[in-house]
Amino acid sequence: MHPYQWIVEPLVDKPGYIQKSMFGSQGCYYEGRLVLVLAAKKEEPWNGILVPTEREHHESIVKEFPMLVPHSVLPKWLYLSEERDEFAKISVKIVENILNGDPRIGVLPAPKKKKKFKL
């Protein structure tokens, strides 16, 4: 079980929730959108949660959650380090926003490319 699994517990039993491995982390999908990435590699910037969002929403999300910062490797997404004092409280609030349908949080995954079959 992922160390940050408790963050997404309110989502787990909801219809439309899927969780799967993603680059050594856990991608959390809700209603077809990637809404969170749980990353617990114990080194920055991969020790906390990534909030997938479009850049156009950064300003309003950061206004609500000033402790979120653009991820240093994936700057189109926001990041909350586990080292932040209020990591648990903020993570819970972000999940509440997801459950309330906050349209700023989440991105649609890129369509899978069809593999070319050679004879």
CYANA upper distance limits for C-alpha pairs under 8 A (distance plus 0.5 A):
  1 MET  CA      5 GLN  CA      7.36
  2 HIS  CA     26 GLN  CA      8.27
  2 HIS  CA     38 LEU  CA      8.47
  2 HIS  CA     40 ALA  CA      8.37
  3 PRO  CA     40 ALA  CA      7.44
  4 TYR  CA      8 VAL  CA      8.29
  4 TYR  CA     38 LEU  CA      6.93
  4 TYR  CA     39 ALA  CA      8.47
  4 TYR  CA     40 ALA  CA      7.99
  5 GLN  CA      9 GLU  CA      7.06
  5 GLN  CA     38 LEU  CA      8.34
  7 ILE  CA     88 ALA  CA      8.22
  7 ILE  CA     91 SER  CA      6.87
  7 ILE  CA     92 VAL  CA      6.70
  7 ILE  CA     95 VAL  CA      7.86
  8 VAL  CA     12 VAL  CA      6.83
  8 VAL  CA     95 VAL  CA      7.35
  9 GLU  CA     13 ASP  CA      8.21
 10 PRO  CA     14 LYS  CA      8.29
 10 PRO  CA     95 VAL  CA      8.10
 11 LEU  CA     17 TYR  CA      6.96
 11 LEU  CA     30 TYR  CA      8.25
 11 LEU  CA     95 VAL  CA      8.28
 11 LEU  CA     99 LEU  CA      7.86
 12 VAL  CA     17 TYR  CA      6.55
 12 VAL  CA     18 ILE  CA      8.16
 13 ASP  CA     17 TYR  CA      7.74
 15 PRO  CA     31 GLU  CA      8.36
 16 GLY  CA     29 TYR  CA      8.20
 16 GLY  CA     30 TYR  CA      5.92
 16 GLY  CA     31 GLU  CA      5.24
 16 GLY  CA     32 GLY  CA      7.48
 17 TYR  CA     28 CYS  CA      7.85
 17 TYR  CA     29 TYR  CA      6.10
 17 TYR  CA     30 TYR  CA      5.00
 17 TYR  CA     31 GLU  CA      6.97
 18 ILE  CA     28 CYS  CA      6.55
 18 ILE  CA     29 TYR  CA      5.57
 18 ILE  CA     30 TYR  CA      6.99
 19 GLN  CA     26 GLN  CA      6.98
 19 GLN  CA     27 GLY  CA      6.09
 19 GLN  CA     28 CYS  CA      5.08
 19 GLN  CA     29 TYR  CA      6.56
 20 LYS  CA     26 GLN  CA      6.02
 20 LYS  CA     27 GLY  CA      5.85
 20 LYS  CA     28 CYS  CA      7.30
 21 SER  CA     25 SER  CA      6.23
 21 SER  CA     26 GLN  CA      5.15
 21 SER  CA     27 GLY  CA      6.50
 22 MET  CA     26 GLN  CA      5.90
 22 MET  CA     27 GLY  CA      6.08
 24 GLY  CA     39 ALA  CA      8.10
 25 SER  CA     37 VAL  CA      7.19
 25 SER  CA     38 LEU  CA      6.19
 25 SER  CA     39 ALA  CA      5.33
 25 SER  CA     40 ALA  CA      7.51
 26 GLN  CA     37 VAL  CA      6.00
 26 GLN  CA     38 LEU  CA      5.54
 26 GLN  CA     39 ALA  CA      7.22
 27 GLY  CA     34 LEU  CA      7.25
 27 GLY  CA     35 VAL  CA      8.37
 27 GLY  CA     36 LEU  CA      6.66
 27 GLY  CA     37 VAL  CA      5.07
 27 GLY  CA     38 LEU  CA      7.07
 28 CYS  CA     34 LEU  CA      6.30
 28 CYS  CA     35 VAL  CA      6.37
 28 CYS  CA     36 LEU  CA      5.60
 28 CYS  CA     37 VAL  CA      6.42
 28 CYS  CA     38 LEU  CA      8.18
 29 TYR  CA     33 ARG  CA      5.71
 29 TYR  CA     34 LEU  CA      4.81
 29 TYR  CA     35 VAL  CA      6.07
 29 TYR  CA     36 LEU  CA      7.66
 30 TYR  CA     34 LEU  CA      7.05
 30 TYR  CA     35 VAL  CA      6.96
 32 GLY  CA    108 LEU  CA      7.20
 32 GLY  CA    109 PRO  CA      8.44
 33 ARG  CA    106 GLY  CA      5.95
 33 ARG  CA    107 VAL  CA      5.72
 33 ARG  CA    108 LEU  CA      5.21
 33 ARG  CA    109 PRO  CA      7.10
 34 LEU  CA     52 PRO  CA      7.18
 34 LEU  CA    106 GLY  CA      5.63
 34 LEU  CA    107 VAL  CA      5.81
 34 LEU  CA    108 LEU  CA      6.70
 34 LEU  CA    109 PRO  CA      7.03
 35 VAL  CA     51 VAL  CA      6.81
 35 VAL  CA     52 PRO  CA      6.29
 35 VAL  CA     53 THR  CA      8.40
 35 VAL  CA     98 ILE  CA      7.90
 35 VAL  CA    105 ILE  CA      6.50
 35 VAL  CA    106 GLY  CA      4.53
 35 VAL  CA    107 VAL  CA      7.18
 36 LEU  CA     49 ILE  CA      7.18
 36 LEU  CA     50 LEU  CA      6.23
 36 LEU  CA     51 VAL  CA      5.53
 36 LEU  CA     52 PRO  CA      6.67
 36 LEU  CA    106 GLY  CA      7.73
 37 VAL  CA     49 ILE  CA      6.09
 37 VAL  CA     50 LEU  CA      5.45
 37 VAL  CA     51 VAL  CA      7.15
 37 VAL  CA     52 PRO  CA      8.15
 38 LEU  CA     48 GLY  CA      6.87
 38 LEU  CA     49 ILE  CA      5.37
 38 LEU  CA     50 LEU  CA      7.15
 39 ALA  CA     46 TRP  CA      5.80
 39 ALA  CA     47 ASN  CA      5.70
 39 ALA  CA     48 GLY  CA      5.83
 39 ALA  CA     49 ILE  CA      6.34
 39 ALA  CA     50 LEU  CA      7.98
 40 ALA  CA     46 TRP  CA      6.69
 40 ALA  CA     47 ASN  CA      4.97
 40 ALA  CA     48 GLY  CA      6.60
 41 LYS  CA     46 TRP  CA      6.07
 41 LYS  CA     47 ASN  CA      5.88
 42 LYS  CA     46 TRP  CA      7.35
 42 LYS  CA     47 ASN  CA      5.63
 43 GLU  CA     47 ASN  CA      6.17
 44 GLU  CA     81 SER  CA      8.09
 45 PRO  CA     71 HIS  CA      7.53
 45 PRO  CA     72 SER  CA      7.29
 45 PRO  CA     73 VAL  CA      8.21
 45 PRO  CA     81 SER  CA      7.80
 46 TRP  CA     81 SER  CA      8.44
 47 ASN  CA     81 SER  CA      6.37
 47 ASN  CA     82 GLU  CA      6.39
 48 GLY  CA     79 TYR  CA      7.68
 48 GLY  CA     80 LEU  CA      6.08
 48 GLY  CA     81 SER  CA      4.92
 48 GLY  CA     82 GLU  CA      5.02
 48 GLY  CA     83 GLU  CA      8.38
 49 ILE  CA     79 TYR  CA      6.35
 49 ILE  CA     80 LEU  CA      5.86
 49 ILE  CA     81 SER  CA      7.18
 49 ILE  CA     82 GLU  CA      8.10
 49 ILE  CA     91 SER  CA      8.35
 50 LEU  CA     71 HIS  CA      7.97
 50 LEU  CA     77 TRP  CA      7.01
 50 LEU  CA     78 LEU  CA      6.16
 50 LEU  CA     79 TYR  CA      5.04
 50 LEU  CA     80 LEU  CA      6.97
 51 VAL  CA     77 TRP  CA      6.21
 51 VAL  CA     78 LEU  CA      5.50
 51 VAL  CA     79 TYR  CA      6.59
 51 VAL  CA    105 ILE  CA      7.33
 51 VAL  CA    106 GLY  CA      7.58
 52 PRO  CA     76 LYS  CA      8.01
 52 PRO  CA     77 TRP  CA      5.22
 52 PRO  CA     78 LEU  CA      7.01
 52 PRO  CA    105 ILE  CA      6.86
 52 PRO  CA    106 GLY  CA      5.52
 52 PRO  CA    107 VAL  CA      6.47
 53 THR  CA     57 HIS  CA      7.20
 53 THR  CA     58 HIS  CA      7.89
 53 THR  CA     76 LYS  CA      7.42
 53 THR  CA     77 TRP  CA      6.01
 53 THR  CA     78 LEU  CA      7.75
 53 THR  CA    104 ARG  CA      6.76
 53 THR  CA    105 ILE  CA      5.71
 53 THR  CA    106 GLY  CA      5.57
 53 THR  CA    107 VAL  CA      6.22
 54 GLU  CA     58 HIS  CA      7.58
 54 GLU  CA     76 LYS  CA      6.91
 54 GLU  CA     77 TRP  CA      7.66
 54 GLU  CA    104 ARG  CA      7.89
 54 GLU  CA    106 GLY  CA      8.41
 54 GLU  CA    107 VAL  CA      7.60
 55 ARG  CA     76 LYS  CA      6.14
 55 ARG  CA     77 TRP  CA      7.95
 57 HIS  CA     61 ILE  CA      6.65
 57 HIS  CA    104 ARG  CA      6.26
 58 HIS  CA     62 VAL  CA      6.37
 58 HIS  CA     78 LEU  CA      7.98
 59 GLU  CA     63 LYS  CA      6.55
 60 SER  CA     64 GLU  CA      6.94
 61 ILE  CA     65 PHE  CA      6.42
 61 ILE  CA     66 PRO  CA      8.33
 61 ILE  CA    104 ARG  CA      8.00
 62 VAL  CA     66 PRO  CA      5.12
 62 VAL  CA     67 MET  CA      7.64
 62 VAL  CA     68 LEU  CA      6.41
 62 VAL  CA     69 VAL  CA      7.88
 65 PHE  CA     90 ILE  CA      8.07
 67 MET  CA     80 LEU  CA      7.30
 67 MET  CA     84 ARG  CA      8.27
 68 LEU  CA     78 LEU  CA      6.37
 68 LEU  CA     79 TYR  CA      5.86
 68 LEU  CA     80 LEU  CA      5.65
 69 VAL  CA     78 LEU  CA      5.76
 69 VAL  CA     79 TYR  CA      5.79
 69 VAL  CA     80 LEU  CA      7.34
 70 PRO  CA     74 LEU  CA      7.95
 70 PRO  CA     75 PRO  CA      5.26
 70 PRO  CA     76 LYS  CA      7.17
 70 PRO  CA     77 TRP  CA      6.31
 70 PRO  CA     78 LEU  CA      4.85
 70 PRO  CA     79 TYR  CA      6.36
 71 HIS  CA     75 PRO  CA      5.07
 71 HIS  CA     76 LYS  CA      7.77
 71 HIS  CA     77 TRP  CA      6.37
 71 HIS  CA     78 LEU  CA      5.83
 71 HIS  CA     79 TYR  CA      5.61
 80 LEU  CA     84 ARG  CA      7.83
 80 LEU  CA     87 PHE  CA      7.67
 81 SER  CA     87 PHE  CA      7.63
 82 GLU  CA     87 PHE  CA      6.11
 83 GLU  CA     87 PHE  CA      7.59
 86 GLU  CA     90 ILE  CA      6.49
 87 PHE  CA     91 SER  CA      6.45
 88 ALA  CA     92 VAL  CA      6.71
 89 LYS  CA     93 LYS  CA      6.87
 90 ILE  CA     94 ILE  CA      6.72
 91 SER  CA     95 VAL  CA      6.86
 92 VAL  CA     96 GLU  CA      6.77
 93 LYS  CA     97 ASN  CA      6.78
 94 ILE  CA     98 ILE  CA      6.83
 95 VAL  CA     99 LEU  CA      6.69
 96 GLU  CA    100 ASN  CA      6.66
 97 ASN  CA    101 GLY  CA      6.90
 97 ASN  CA    102 ASP  CA      5.86
 98 ILE  CA    102 ASP  CA      5.94
 98 ILE  CA    105 ILE  CA      7.20
